[in-house]
Amino acid sequence: MERVFSRLPEDWTVKMERQQGEKWSVLMERPDGMLHQETADSLIEALEEVWRALR
């Protein structure tokens, strides 16, 4: 997870959440307004998928 966070630009928005018994949901938004959301069993998996989609 540290590897993914170290690559994120400081001006990107990142929201992570998980409801009890649910999968992790991660939403990222770039400063240009482009955003993407992924849901996965693990937080790192969701973070990596969103990062790949937006970079």
GIPE-V885486 format. One record per pair of residues at least 24 apart in sequence whose ideal C-beta (glycine too) atoms are under 10 Angstrom apart, sorted by sequence separation. I is the first residue (numbers start at 1). J is the second residue. D is the distance in Angstrom with one decimal. If there is no record, write none. Layout:
I | J | D
I | J | D
This chain:
26 | 50 | 5.0
30 | 54 | 5.9
18 | 43 | 7.6
25 | 50 | 9.8
26 | 51 | 8.9
28 | 53 | 8.3
29 | 54 | 8.4
30 | 55 | 9.0
17 | 43 | 9.9
28 | 54 | 5.6
16 | 43 | 6.4
28 | 55 | 9.8
18 | 46 | 9.2
16 | 46 | 7.6
16 | 47 | 7.5
14 | 47 | 8.0
16 | 50 | 9.7
14 | 50 | 8.3
14 | 51 | 9.5
12 | 50 | 10.0
4 | 43 | 9.7
8 | 47 | 8.9
12 | 51 | 9.4
4 | 44 | 6.9
1 | 42 | 9.5
3 | 44 | 9.0
1 | 43 | 6.8
2 | 44 | 9.8
5 | 47 | 7.9
8 | 50 | 9.9
12 | 54 | 7.9
1 | 44 | 5.1
4 | 47 | 4.8
8 | 51 | 7.2
3 | 47 | 9.7
4 | 48 | 5.9
7 | 51 | 6.9
3 | 48 | 9.0
1 | 47 | 6.6
4 | 50 | 9.1
5 | 51 | 9.6
8 | 54 | 9.5
9 | 55 | 9.6
1 | 48 | 9.1
4 | 51 | 5.7
8 | 55 | 9.4
3 | 51 | 9.9
4 | 52 | 10.0
7 | 55 | 8.2
